[in-house]
Amino acid sequence: GYMVYKDPKKPIRTRIKDLMRRMTLEEKIGQMMQIERKVASVEVMKKYFIGSVLSEGGSAPAQYASAETWINMVNDFQKGALSTRLGIPMIYGIDAVHGHNQVYKATIFPHNIGLGATRDPELVKRIGSATALEVRATGIPYVFAPCVAVCRDPRWGRCYESYSEDPKVVQAMTEIVSGLQGDIPVDTPKGIPFIGGKEKVAACAKHFVGDGGTTNGTDESNTVINMDGLLRIHMPGYYSSIAKGVVTIMLSYSSWNGVKMHANYELVTGFLKNTLRFKGFVITDFEGLERMTTPYHANYSHSIEAGISAGIDMVMVPWNYTEFLDDLTLLVNRKIIPMTRIDDAVERILRVKFVMDLFENPFADCSLVEYVGKQEHRELAREAVRKSAVLLKNGESADEPLLPLPKRTSKILVTGSHADNLGYQCGGWTIQWQGFSGNNLTTGTTILKAVSNAVDPKTEVIYKKNADADFVKSNNFSYSIVVVGEHPYAETDGDSMNLTIPEPGPSTIKNVCGSVKCAVIIVSGRPVVIEPYLAIIDALVAAWLPGTEGQGVADVLYGDYGFTGKLPRTWFKTVDQLPMNFGDPYYDPLFPFGFGLTTEPI
Ligand SMILES: OC[C@@H]1[C@@H](O)[C@H](O)[C@@H](O)c2nc(CNc3ccccc3)cn21
């Protein structure tokens, strides 16, 4: 029969009110639970009134799964949700943090540190639009992006997910929110969520707040800074994201001055919801409540009370959602958590679902599948790669630059662990949570292939993964391209106290650059130790984590385009200087924030 909440002609607030008054406590708590796809099913969706499902890093319906396979999976979960008494649609979320990075053949864009180096917000907005299309092509309407962390210590394993050490650069790059969600209508009141239609997705500014400011860059640890410092350095990305209508905000595992963000009422409710008037929903990180305590999951019921009371609306409770449901039900029945808090959470979640048209359009169709890895998206990614590359050294003096390299010559050497490895050049959060090695798990252009594509057909390109001095001396190479750097990593696995390039990178640099002109390309998620080798390196390029479109590196190496990238973060001399950021009283970098040599296109 007719019900107001099902009537798209009624105002959203009227539909929410009508729906809320019909809901049982169990149905309300169901809306607050986001579970992982591996434990989700039509039955579970129906039995527990699940409001949301996610793919954790690397969690796909199958290896090499097509867009259609993704769509069928998402639609199945949706059928379960719609078969409940009130038929509230579920929302599916995934980490699309540098393109739709979990999907085979999707376009993989440079990670955020590279986008920060472009200083091009309009480009980043276009990347958001392209990403939204590829995500919608697989039937998914919600992404856990952008990360607006301000990484203040490159020893942090997630520094590459941060656009810059400078909050102003991070604020500029929140243009990606407008690309992902669509431009917010000018008259929209501040903080109201907005999504611009079926080719746009709900975004998620993360991780609130101060994730990039932890001591020594230790992931998930403690950010020690006063309120002024927090607001000046770590908060601006949220001002800009909310002004652009960001629909959700994810909390950080980290603490601020010893208080867990997942239990921080003053910042989550007091500041974010009341002062900034954020009207979307606040979501935990993965097992955020379980990981509030050491040991993990200790005193879980208290963690639930602390988190929900702090202002958490949706809980990423991937596995033990039945325990969460039981504990929270008890807390409400005992009046430890007031129903008004539950109603605030559910109202925010429902508002997002109504705003996103999920009630009227709960199912995905196959109309967009050809957008996955679309050539024009790859061209956009190639443009981003060009603009993200930072030229740090070019010959011993300005009047004898090595770059741009000549395309026409007799014989050149391409060498290094990262020259022919698509997984390495994409970095973490690519197909697998921790990224991958090799060229088989998705499609793209390695830097080796890019060089071969770029040079004159008469030029002989010799590839040797780890060339030694004898090999170089026994050949008469005109010049060499040495591609080395970090192996892929994500989160805590990326924390590093030494920031060295793993062997045989340094040896390859020494072996090759000691015998022939060399252009060294660093593939890394952050500045790494390079000072000891700088003197023997003729040209040095920071390529960051460029993604699948390695052709963009060759574009600037060979002068089809000029180098324009600028360092989005300070390049240290030695790690014992850290943390060291632009504006610090002690500032003695190898290359300062904003540094970048340029070349003219040929
Ligand atoms: O993938 C979901 C979220 C992601 O959006 C967050 O940015 C990130 O902090 C995040 N981490 C995990 C999984 N973390 C984890 C860490 C150690 C062991 C097992 C899982 C999931 N997620």
The ligand as a Tripos MOL2 file, in Angstrom:
@<TRIPOS>MOLECULE
LIG
   22    24     1     0     0
SMALL
NO_CHARGES

@<TRIPOS>ATOM
      1 O1         39.0980   -0.7170    3.3660 O.3       1 LIG1
      2 C1         38.2950   -0.0560    4.3080 C.3       1 LIG1
      3 C2         39.1620    0.8320    5.1950 C.3       1 LIG1
      4 C3         39.8140    1.9960    4.4450 C.3       1 LIG1
      5 O2         38.8030    2.8150    3.8590 O.3       1 LIG1
      6 C4         40.6380    2.8450    5.4380 C.3       1 LIG1
      7 O3         41.2340    3.9830    4.7930 O.3       1 LIG1
      8 C5         41.7700    2.0310    6.0340 C.3       1 LIG1
      9 O4         42.2470    2.6510    7.2220 O.3       1 LIG1
     10 C6         41.3670    0.5990    6.2640 C.ar      1 LIG1
     11 N1         42.1010   -0.3180    6.8250 N.ar      1 LIG1
     12 C7         41.4370   -1.4770    6.6950 C.ar      1 LIG1
     13 C8         41.9570   -2.7780    7.1950 C.3       1 LIG1
     14 N2         42.9490   -2.5220    8.2180 N.pl3     1 LIG1
     15 C9         43.6080   -3.5560    8.7900 C.ar      1 LIG1
     16 C10        44.8090   -3.2760    9.4530 C.ar      1 LIG1
     17 C11        45.5090   -4.3230   10.0080 C.ar      1 LIG1
     18 C12        45.0340   -5.6320    9.9400 C.ar      1 LIG1
     19 C13        43.8090   -5.8750    9.2840 C.ar      1 LIG1
     20 C14        43.0890   -4.8440    8.7140 C.ar      1 LIG1
     21 C15        40.2540   -1.2770    6.0660 C.ar      1 LIG1
     22 N3         40.2250    0.0350    5.8260 N.ar      1 LIG1
@<TRIPOS>BOND
     1     1     2 1
     2     2     3 1
     3     3     4 1
     4     3    22 1
     5     4     5 1
     6     4     6 1
     7     6     7 1
     8     6     8 1
     9     8     9 1
    10     8    10 1
    11    10    11 ar
    12    10    22 ar
    13    11    12 ar
    14    12    13 1
    15    12    21 ar
    16    13    14 1
    17    14    15 1
    18    15    16 ar
    19    15    20 ar
    20    16    17 ar
    21    17    18 ar
    22    18    19 ar
    23    19    20 ar
    24    21    22 ar
@<TRIPOS>SUBSTRUCTURE
     1 LIG1         1 GROUP 0 **** ****
